[in-house]
Amino acid sequence: MTAETLYGADDLTHLEGLEAVRKRPGMYIGSTDSRGINHLFSEVVDNSTDEGVAGHADRIVVTLHADGSVQVDDNGRGIPTGVHAKSGLSGVELVLTRLHAGGKFGGSGYKTSGGLHGVGASAVNALSHRFDVTVKQSGTVHEMSFAHGVPGVFDSPGPKAKFTRRSGLTMAGRMKRGERSGTSIRYWYDARYFETGAALDVQAVRAKLRNTAFLVPGVTYVLRTALGDTIEEETFHFPNGLADMVEFLTPSGEKPVCGTLIITGEGTYKENAADANGVMQSNVERHAEVEVALRWGTGYERTVECFTNTIRNLHGGTHRRGFDRAVTRALQDAIGKTRGLLKPKEDPPTTEDVLEGMTAVIHVRLPEPQFTSQTKDELSTAGITRVIQGIVDKRLRGWTEDRKTKSEAKVVLQKVVDAARVRLTQKQQKDAARRKTALEGAAMPPKLVDCRTTGVSRSELFLVEGDSALGCFTGDTHVALASGQSRSFADLATDWEKGITHYGYTTNKAGRVVLAPLVEPRVTKRGAPLVRVTLDNGESVRCTPDHLFRLRDGSYRRADALAPGDSLMPLYRSVSSSADGDKLNGYERVWMNDRSEWVYTHYLADADNLRHGRDDVANGNVRHHVDVDKRNNDPRNIRRMTWEDHAALHASMMGEHVHEGYRAWLAEGGLEFKSAMLSQQWKDPAFRTACLARLAALNSDPDFRRRLEEGFQTWYAALNTEEKAAYAARLRQMQAEYWANPDHRAQAAERVHAFFSEPGRREEWSRRAGIQWQDESLRAWRSQKTIEQFSCPGERERQRAAVLAWHEEHPEFGEQHSARMKQRMSDPETGHLAKVQAGRAKYVASVPRADRVARQNDGRRNAALKRLSAMLSCADEELGAKYEEHRKTAARTGLRFARLLAHFDGDYTRLREAAKNVNHSVVSVERLTETADVYDLTVDGYHNFALESGVFVHNSARMARVSEYQALLPLRGKILNVQKASLGDTLKNAEIASIVQVLGAGTGRTFDLSTMRYGRVILMADADVDGSHIRTLLITLFAKYMRPVIEDGRLYAAMPPLHKITTKGRGGETVFTFTQREMEAKVAELEAAGKQVVTPVPRFKGLGEMDADELWETTMNPATRSVRRITLDDAEAAELALELLMGEKVEPRRNWLVESSGRVDREAIDV
């Protein structure tokens, strides 16, 4: 080994103390340009500001000396000068020479603070030639100096004076009578740690002091700048705080349309944090203070400044997000409630519209804020979003509804609506300009899947080989909608053109039903061949033969490949009834295929709103139907409200007189009467038993438990500190007394044992564990712990003994397993062993373990429920015997009835309902002689939807694209060879005519590149011989009739892979290759690296064999795809090549092939 390759322990570097700051200054101050020097100043002045915020300082003076040094003086308490017990250093030396040292960690020194990292002042010290500190405290003046963070003394002024190392403070004298305590810091930063030319920005210093003075009205800031022999002094003091700041930030010439709104409030949030011992605690309650000032003006610019503990957050953060949500939602609701503002079918304003012309300042005070970096440019504390959203939302709603301010608010609402209309008008004009084509007014080919591009330069048109995957259902096929209705594909397509979007039902990977928007319903093919699929519920649907239906196990199968008896993923809906014991009456419910239970559809709508930020749990726990139609569960019709607001709303709808009599009775002594009556009833043992039984039933209801917990949390939050401490003490005492009883401990152990003895529970917890173990950080932690455990010989021996003991107790397991394997694998001629190994390896490599276990358990349970569904006429006492009799003859390894019943907690009613709703079955599939125009739609993220007939089907294969800027034009087969055809014959070809029409730039001499509708054209064909021929024909077309596309570098050929190589084991990798030789070389490379490759390696015969993720990753994702730009360097040579290879004369082409045969790589031939 050479000296360059040797690497040992002596090569490791350990940086002590402040050396890390000097080695990597950018990590601590953000950058090493002028912004880093400004950050040094901010760190020092922020510490003084914290004294002012805490009420201990009212004057801070900043002096910029002529020698480049910066001095900050405050009249606060002063840095502690006493000796720190643990380190033996004075408080001054500790905080200025040790990273992460200060008085802001424990919470006792400061309620809120901007400098919580304990890095700022010590980082300034580390990067300074000289750093002087003077502390006035307890009648004594203390002094101390540092050189590059090292304590000592200088023998004269200035950074170049002689320095002597020495630890400890120097007592420089006594304080004058009446003189206030405080801290003075002066530092000379070292230019060697910063970029050439970097310097302190005086304007940035002035802006920092001005902003801080706005935020801390009780403190006066003075800036003194030395200009030669004179000192220029500026004072910043703003008694009106944020209101003055809004006035200052408002653009000149802009007139306000309303007064300045001052919003203040307090709230609490919870987060994970370490306690005094460094142990991480969950749900630690934090207190936050919020102060916001905002005003709208006549201008168009928006100015929103964000601060946390007086520190400016240049990039905003979580408090800004909460503010934006609150303002947008409050004004949207107010506009919706104000008659005459929005026209029918007008979209509500967006956040961009609401913020137009706004000037706002957001200031939050948090005990321990979290930032994305040491520079604190962005707040990352998650809990503050909900706090500020609730405070601002409440205040703005009151402002828009209060009679005194309603007229002022209406002016603002009108401005927001006008901004939205202007934005939409401008967008329509831009879209019209961008989409204008030479064939303006002509209808586009129906098979074109266009994009919603926002810029022609970005848009892409894919010319795709084959259009068989684009068919779907006839126009009269109905789709199930969340609104409680169903509409045909034709009606959905018409609505989409009008700008109306509907929500439908879809399922996730596990089969759970969710709601999602149905995007772009459209005609996909004209005159397509059809099949009819008839279901066991009497419904039938007509679709193209290749359309995919979702099976009950979650996989998909073509319509023409379905067979009678195939089990399909069902959509079952019902209406709840209080007569049947449901807690709600008249609401739609959906059967959850993964959990075998009914769930209210408006809960699914609410979940969609929460998932996409249209609603928030802070708005309440009641899901309200806006149009009061219980069957309309479109997410846009569901809004969260508090119990009080919901009750008040319905009371106002019903009429207030309904409740007046009852309230009057309570006020006239009815409350005392009810209390006495209940007290008398409670003395009756039977009454108490009935109440306790009812309470036990309520406790088993998850919804009741949730409301009870929320009520408790509300009650607990209202307690003061002493009440909380007393409650905690009582709780600890009760717990200690309870667990001191051995009977209670034994009962708890028995409950745990009984809980896990039920097979359904074990499977559920196994599924949860599988999901948890997908977390890479958890696996890494567990791996390290396992290594530590098994480093002990005793632990290894214990584990080995446990495994051997189990096998000794179950000897039949080994014998049975061995016999089965011998029987299956004994015949080598069949190759069964190799097939099993290859299939298993591929399955394991592609499906996570948790999904495999869940799929296996679900499959066994669904198969059992399907068998049981034919026996539901039997009584409960006969059902088990009937099922077992059938199982022993038809499915001996199937799930036993006892385990199946245990999955439903022994409840026969739930079991019967699950068996009834387990699936829909195929009755027949028949080919039809008729043809029809067919439709499809897209469901982003899930890619399936429910038909009104009650089954889930796949949406079209177009999901592997970004609909914003990627368009698809399917081509049927090989186009005409234009090198041999005349211009007339060329334009008569349907596929070529479609290409010309879609591009919209003409052909030949009339081709105008500036009018082409797309930024680039990408040829996408299979990676085989036929695909290469199709690409050649298309390139010939562009070279002869649309050559400017090639000359401008806007024609590309996609390079889809030919093989997919997958390795076995955890963390298996996937590699795509493009030739047989490349595949073989890659397989050899992986095997040489000790990795097992799944064999045989699958080969893609066409684009249709890739799933959506594979097609997106390899062919359509701009970040990962492989494409080749088609170029034309020599036009004359290109003409000759095209004529030779594609022209009418056969003899020259034959001669060329014979002459070139010696250059053919026979191993690379695709056969």
Buried (B, 14 or more C-beta within 10 A) or exposed (E): EEEEEEEEEEEEEEEEBBBBBBEEBEEBBBBBBBBBBBBBBBBBBBBBBBBBBBEBBBBBBBBBBEEBBBBBBBBBBBBBBEBBEEEEBBBBBBBBBBBEBBBBBEEEBBBBBBBBBBBBBBBBBBBBBBBBBBBBBEEBBBBBBBBBBBBBBBEEEEBEEEBEEEEEBEEEEEBEEEEBBBBBBBBBBBBEBBEEEBEBBEEBBBEBBBBBBBBBBEBBBBBBBBEEEEEEEEEBBBEBBBBBBBBEBBEEEBEBBBEBBBBEBEBEBBBEBEEEEEEEEEEBEBBBBBBBBBBBBEBEEBBBBBBBBBBBBEEBBBBBBBBBBBBBBBBBBBBEEBEEBBEEEEEBBBBEBBBBBBBBBBBBBBBBBBBEEBBBBBBBBBBBBBBBBBBBBBBBBEBBEEEEBBEBBBEBBBBBBBBBBEBBEEEEEEEEEBBEBBBEEEEBBEBBBBBBBEEBEBBBBBBBBBBBBBBBBBBEBBBBBBBBBBBBBBBBBEBBEEEEBBBBBBBBEBBBBBBBBBBBBBBBBEEBBBBBBBBBBEBBBBBBBBBBBBBBBBEBBBBBEBEEEBBBBBBBBBEBEEEEEBEEEEBBBBBBBBEBBBBBBBBBBBBBBBEEEBBBEBBBBBBBBEEEEBBBBBBBBBBBBEEEBBEEBEEEEEEEEEEEEEEEEEEEEEEEEEEEEEEEEEEEEEEEEEBEEEEEEEEEEEEBEEBEEEEEEEEEEEEEEEEEEEEEEEEEEEEEEEEEEEEEEEEEEEEEEEEEEBBBBEBBEEBEEBEEBEEEEEBEEEEEEEEEEEEEEEEEEEEEEEEEEEEEEEEEEEEEEEEEEEEEEEEEEEEEBEEEEBEEBBEBBBEBEBBBBBBEBBBBBBBBBBBBBEBEEBEEEEBBEBBBEBBEEEEEEBBBBEBBBBBBEEEBEBBBBBBEBBBBBBBEBEEEEEEBBBBBBBBEEBBBBBBBBBBBBBBBBBBBBBBEBBBBBBBBEBBBBBBEBEEEEBBEBEBBEBBBBBBBBBBEEEBEBEBBBBBBBBBBBBBBEBBBEBBBBBBBBBBBBBBBBBBEEBBBBBBBBBBBBBBBEEEBEEBBBBBBEBBBEBBEEBEEEEBBBBBEBEBBEBBBEBEBEBBBBBBBBEEEBEBEEBEBEEEEEBEEBBBBBBBEEEEEBEEEEEEEEEEEEEEEEEE
